């Protein structure tokens, strides 16, 4: 995860490997993007566009490091107290050693997945679908 250092990717400070496993991350005070948008109905188009740009920036960074996120949804985007989006939820992310990966043994969320994921194939373009 050290290669994924980016202002719009949730920072992991440490991991405790004893049972139960604990992941220590930066503090995020405003919750997920979906809840934030529902609670703040008066957000301007500029604010919403800024969120979209931040998420796109994080996804570009992941693609540059050959990471297929596979689970892009508003509940996996967290907001800190400055309104900065942080991509989180890397439970189904893959490091792509080739352009396309066989993922028949991974459970991707169908609702947010590209059609080819149903056939067990995923690539960085699948994240664009999400």
C-alpha positions in Angstrom: 0.0 0.0 0.0 3.0 2.4 0.4 3.0 2.8 -3.4 -0.5 4.2 -3.2 0.4 7.3 -1.4 -1.9 10.0 -2.8 -3.9 12.8 -1.2 -7.2 11.2 -2.3 -6.4 7.7 -1.1 -6.9 6.8 2.6 -3.6 6.7 4.4 -2.8 3.5 6.4 -0.6 4.2 9.4 -0.2 0.6 10.5 -1.6 -2.9 10.7 -1.9 -5.2 13.7 -1.8 -8.8 12.6 -3.0 -10.5 15.8 -6.5 -11.7 15.9 -8.6 -9.7 15.3 -6.6 -7.9 12.6 -6.7 -4.1 13.0 -5.9 -1.5 10.4 -4.9 2.0 11.7 -5.8 4.7 9.2 -5.9 8.5 9.2 -8.9 10.1 11.0 -11.9 10.7 8.8 -14.5 12.9 10.4 -17.3 13.4 7.8 -18.1 9.8 6.9 -18.8 8.5 3.4 -19.7 10.6 0.4 -23.1 9.0 -0.1 -24.3 10.0 3.4 -22.7 13.4 3.2 -24.5 14.2 -0.1 -27.8 13.0 1.4 -27.3 15.1 4.5 -26.1 18.3 2.7 -28.8 18.7 0.0 -27.6 22.3 -0.7 -24.3 21.3 -2.2 -23.4 23.3 -5.3 -22.5 21.9 -8.7 -19.0 23.1 -8.1 -18.7 21.2 -4.8 -20.0 18.0 -6.5 -17.7 18.5 -9.4 -14.8 18.9 -7.0 -15.7 15.6 -5.3 -15.8 13.9 -8.8 -12.4 15.4 -9.7 -10.8 14.1 -6.5 -12.2 10.6 -7.0 -11.0 10.6 -10.6 -7.6 11.7 -9.4 -7.4 8.8 -7.0 -8.5 6.3 -9.7 -5.9 7.7 -12.1 -3.2 7.2 -9.5 -4.4 3.6 -8.9 -4.3 2.8 -12.6 -0.8 4.3 -12.9 0.3 1.7 -10.2 -1.6 -1.1 -12.0 -4.2 -1.5 -9.2 -7.7 -2.5 -10.2 -10.0 -1.1 -7.5 -13.1 -3.1 -8.4 -15.5 -1.5 -5.9 -15.9 2.2 -6.7 -19.1 3.4 -5.0 -19.9 6.5 -3.0 -19.9 4.6 0.3 -16.2 3.7 -0.3 -15.3 7.4 -0.7 -14.7 9.1 2.7 -14.5 12.8 3.4 -12.2 14.4 5.9 -12.9 17.7 7.8 -11.5 19.8 4.9 -13.9 18.2 2.4 -11.1 16.1 0.8 -12.3 12.8 -0.7 -10.3 9.7 0.4 -10.7 6.4 -1.5 -11.1 3.5 0.9 -12.4 0.0 0.9 -9.6 -1.9 -0.9 -11.0 -5.3 0.1 -11.4 -6.5 -3.6 -8.6 -4.5 -5.1 -6.1 -6.3 -7.3 -2.6 -5.6 -8.5 -2.8 -6.3 -12.2 0.2 -8.1 -13.6 -1.3 -8.0 -17.1 -3.9 -5.9 -18.9 -6.8 -8.3 -18.0 -7.2 -10.4 -14.9 -9.2 -13.6 -14.3 -11.3 -13.0 -11.2 -13.6 -16.0 -11.0 -12.6 -16.5 -7.4 -13.2 -13.0 -6.2 -16.7 -11.7 -5.1 -17.1 -8.3 -6.7 -20.2 -6.3 -5.9 -22.4 -6.9 -9.0 -24.3 -3.6 -8.6 -21.2 -1.5 -9.2 -19.3 -3.9 -11.5 -18.8 -3.8 -15.2 -20.5 -6.5 -17.3 -17.2 -8.4 -18.0 -16.8 -9.0 -14.3 -19.8 -11.3 -14.3 -17.8 -13.4 -16.8 -14.8 -13.4 -14.5 -12.6 -10.9 -16.3 -11.6 -7.5 -15.0 -9.2 -4.7 -16.2 -8.6 -1.1 -15.3 -11.4 -0.1 -17.7 -13.8 -2.0 -15.5 -13.2 0.7 -12.8 -14.4 3.4 -15.3 -17.8 1.6 -15.5 -18.2 1.9 -11.7 
